[in-house]
Each structure stands twice: as C-alpha cells, then as structure tokens.
C-alpha cells in the first residue's frame, strides 16, 4: 500500500513538473531595448496635482464660448438650437454644414470646435497657410483672445503639422492638397511630461484664421508631495511591468520593451499623478504589434487609469 502511495505521489509530482515546464516554455521572453531607461526613483521628488475639471458651467457660459469661437473663425452656428446631449454635454451645429459644430462638457469645460470643412472640399491647397514658428505665435494669440491661455510654463509644443486631402484624379494619379495647419500643445509639470487628458489643438486656415480648436485643460489648483512609503519600490514596479506584458501577450514569441518613461498621468477627472509609461512591441510568428500602458507609482492610486474597470475612488472635493 505504501509503495502504491509512493508511486502515485511520484506520478503527481511528475505531472506538476511537466505543467510547470510547459507553462515556462510558453512564457514569452522579455527583452529591453537600449532606448528603455532603467527604472530608478533615486533622488526624485514626486508629487501629484489636482486640476479643476469640475466647473458645472451654465448654458449662458456655453453660448458665450461658442460666440467667441465663431467670432474668431468668421463662421456661424445655430445659436437658437442648443442641444442637451445629456451627461453634461451641450451641442451646437450649423444646418448648412454638418461638419461645423461646437460640443462642450459643462462639467469640465472641455470642448471641441470645428468651424466647418465645407469650403475645404474643393481641389487645391488653402492659400496663405502660416507654418513654423509664426504658426505657433498665432495659435497662442488665439488662445489669449479666447481667454483660454493656460500658464505658459505648463505648455509644451508637441507638433506643428497639418490637415491634408488626397485626391485621386481621372488619369489614376493622386495629388495631396494642404488644407489646414495644426498646432498641438501637451502639458509639462515639474519637469515631467503630462500624458492622458491634457491637450490643446489649434487648427488654422488662410492667414492663420481659426478653423477649429480642441481644448481639454484643467487649471492646477492644488499639489501634494509623496513620502517614499506611499510609493511602489523599483522592484515592485518592474514586477508589475513584466507581469502586465506577459498577461497581454500570452501567445507572443517575444516582447521588446522600447521605452519606460517617468511621467505624470492626467485622468481628466482632476487627478494628475506620477506613473511609468511603458511602450513595447509584442512579436508573434508573422507580425508584431505596439502595446503601451501606465503603471501607477502610488500604492493606492488616486487617478482612474485605462486598465481600471470601474472608478471607485471619490474625486477630491
């Protein structure tokens, strides 16, 4: 009887060992590119910020902002039909040009404005487009006149690009027309790039005239420094980094981490807190895909991150 139990025990142990070997063999290899900075919190003073995304604007405020925008762009909207889209969203449109709209979140003050693309549908590039440094200066003037200028020290110019239109001609050839110039700003706080909600995107047409604007920018009204005991250790961060990657790429052959950057994450609800932004490539048999995510540095995160299923943290009052 003892021999049977012993043999049975050996059988179970062998099965478990085999499962472990198979599981280990299926775990994708993780490598770090030279561009991936090592995780290090030594000497860093980390803090979070609270931005005011809780404005509860009135209809009067929405219409006032819409009039400033249409005045700057020379376009029109149907101010007699302000639509309540529920959940705090208010919408104005132009009946003659469906692409012209103004949508504002009265809870946060964030909005999207498009003066309309009707005039840009014809062939040919828009005349007198302003590019380069001059385009940035004009974009800042627009923000100033619209009373939207943030703290300039927080503005980070990301890109001066454009909106182009490709046309297929009857002879089979194609031509690309330059339609609008786009100036994009992201945010920087305490020397760290802010990722997530904060952004300002200005679209401009002939002679720098305003053509559209995306504004998502809460004013910083408070900040807090963290004690080391409130933060994850470097070892814990790396363990989370690799476990998240393996979970996301169970069938991948290998994983290459391209970047691991210390940033601030803005959840668009008021919380801006330190996190690591991980960028990687997941390699499969015939292709690879980019993959990125955030690792909160706080043991008890205050912000709502994309991987979270439900927002169960009460916003700061």
N, C-alpha and C positions, 0 to 999 in steps of 0.2 A: 504493500500500500504506500509506504514511504517512497519507494522507487517511482511509482506512478505519479505521486505528487511532485517529486523532484523533476521528472521528465516534463510534466505539464508546466511547471514553473519555468524550465528552460525554454519550452516552446513559446510561452507568453513573452518572455524576455527577448527572445529572438524576433518575434513579431514586432514588438515595440521598437527594437533597434532598427529593424528594416524600415518601419514607418518613419523613424527619425532621419534615416539616411535618405529616403526618397524625398521627404519634406525639405531637407537641407539642400538636396540636389536641385529642387525646383525653385529655391530662393534665388532671385536674380542678383547678380553681382553688382555692387555699387562702387563706382569709381568717382574721383573728384578731379575735375579739370583744373589746370593751373589758374584759371580765372576765378575759381571759387576761393574766396578769402576764408581763412580759418576762423572758427567761432571763438571769439575772445571778448569778454566783458571787463577785462582788467583795466582799471583806470577810467572807466566810462561812468559818467553821471547820467543816469537815466531818469526820465520824468514823463509824465503824461500831461495832456492838455484837455481842457473842456471847451468845446466850441458851441456857440449859440445856434443850434438848429431848431430852436423851439420859439417861433415868433408869433404864431397864430394870427396871421395877417387878415385884415378885413377886405371885403370886395372893393372898397374905395382904394386901398393900397395896391391891389392887383391892377385896377384900371389906371391908376396913376403911373405905375411902372410901364404898363403897356403903351400909354401915351408918350412917355419919354422915348421908348424904343422906336415907335413908329415915326416920331418927330425926327429922330436921328437918322433913320433909314429912308425917310420920304415915302414910306409905304402906308397902307391902311389896313385896319381890321374892323370887323363889325362889332362896335362897342355896345350896340343895343342888345346883343345876344351873348351875354356872358354865361357860359355853361358850367354848371356844377357837376363835376365828374365823380363826386363822392371821394371819401378818404382824403379830403383836404385839397384836391386838385381842381383848379379853375381853368377854363379853356376859352380862348377867343380864336375865331377863324376869319378868313376872307372868302366871301362867296364866289368871287371870280377866279381866285387862285387857291385851290385846295392845299397847296404846299405851304402857304402862308399861315402861320399860327403862332400863338403865344400860350404856353401852358405853364402855370405856376403852382407850386406846392405851398399852400398858405401856412402849413405847419413849420416849414423850414426856411422859406424864402427862396429856395432853389427854383430855377426856371429854364425853359428852352424857348428861344425866339427865332423864328425864321421869317424873314421879310418876304419870302416867296421866290420860286425858281422859274416862274413863267417866262420872264424876259431873258433867261439864260439858256432856253431850249434851242434857240436858233443857232445855225452854224457860225463859226468864228469865235475867236477869243475875246474876252471882255477888254475893252480899251483902257489904257492908263491904269493898269494894276500896279499897286505900290508894293514893293518887295523889300527884303533885307531889313536893316536897322530902322529905316524910315517907317516900315510897316508896324514894327513894334511900338514906335513912338506914337503913331496914330491910334493903335489899339489902346494904349494907355490913356490917351486923350478921350476916347470914347468912354472908358470906364469912369474917368473923372467927371465928365459931363452928365453921365447917367447916375452919378452919386453911388457908384459901386466899387470905387477904388479901395482895395484892402491895404493893409500895412505893406508897403513896398518891400520891406526886408523879408517878407514871407513869400514874395513872388519868385518863382523860378521859371524862366523861359525854357520851354521844352523843345518847341519846334515852330518854325515859320515855313509853312507849306502851302498847299492849295487844293482847290477842288477842280478836277479836270473832267472833261467829257470826251469820250472816244466815239468817233463816228465811222461807220462802215459805208464807204462810197459805192456807187453803182459799178465801178470797174473792179471791185474786190479789195481795193486798198483801204487803209484806215488812216485817220488823222485825229490828233489829240488837240483839243482846244482848252486853253486856260480860262476858267470861269470865275473863280474866287480865290482870294488869298486868305489863309487861315493862320492865326497866331494863337498858340496854346501855352497856358501857364499852369504849372503844378505848384505845389507848396513845399516850403522848407522851414523847419523849426529846429532851433538849437543845433544847426548844422546837419540835421538828418532829413532825408527826403521823406515827404509825406505821401503815402500811397493810399488808394481807396477812393473816397468820395471827392476830396477837394480838387477842383479844376475850374478853369475859366478858358473858354474857347471863343475867339472873336473871328467872325467871317466878314470879309470886306470886299467890295466891288470896285467900280471905277473911282479913281482918285481917293481911295481909302474909305469910301462911304460905307456905313454899317449895313451889312446884309443879313447878319444873324448873330446870335450870342447864346452860349450855354454857360450858365452861372450856377455853381454849386460850391459855396464858400461860407462856412460859419465863422463868425468872429470869435477869436480866442478870448475867453473871459476868466479863465482860471487855470492853474497848473499845480502839479504835485510831484515832488521828488520821491524816489523809492529807496527803501533800505534793502541791502543785499538779501535779507531773509524773505523778502516779498517776491524775489525773482527766482526763476529756474537756474540751476547751475549749468555750466557749459556742457558737462557730461549729460545731463538730462535733456538739454536742447538737441544734442547730437543723436541721442537715442530716439527722440521723437521724430527728428528729421528722417532717419533711416527707416523707422517703423512705418511712417506715413507713406514713404516711397514704395516700400515693399507691398504694402496693402493696396496701393493704387496700381501696381504693375505686377500682379501675381504671375502672369504668363510671359512677362518680358524676359529676354535673354540677358540683358544687362541694363544698368542705369548709370548715366553720367550726370553728375551734379555740376552745372555750369557756373552758378553764382549762389552765394549765400550772403545776403546784404542786410546789415542792421538798418532798419527804417522805423518810421512811425506809421501806424495804420489808422486811418480815419474811417470809422464805420458809418458816417453820415447821420448818426443819431446823437452826436455830441462828444463821443469818446475818441480821443486820439492818443494812442499808447504805443510803447516800443514793441517791436516784433522783428523776427527774421523773415525775410522774403527769400524763398528758395526757388531757383529755376533749374530745371533738369530736363534731360531727354530720355525717354523710355524707348529702348530698342527691342523691336520684335524681329521675326525672321525676315520679313520683306520690307519693313518700313520702320520709321521711328516717329514719335510724336513729342511735342514740347509739353511740359507739365510744370505748373508753378502753384505755390500755396504759401500761407503765412503760418509762422509758429509764434504764438503769444509768448512774451517773456515773463509775464506775470503768472504766478501760480494760480491766482484767481482773476482771470481776465475780466475787465470791465466792458470792453468793446464786444460787439457782435461780429464774428468772423464768418466768411462764406461757408466754412465747413460745419458750422453750428446749425442744428435742425430747428431750434426754437430760441427765441430771445427771452431768456428768463432772468435777465439782470435788469433791475429797475433803473431807468435813466436818472442821472443826477438832477436834482431839482434846481 
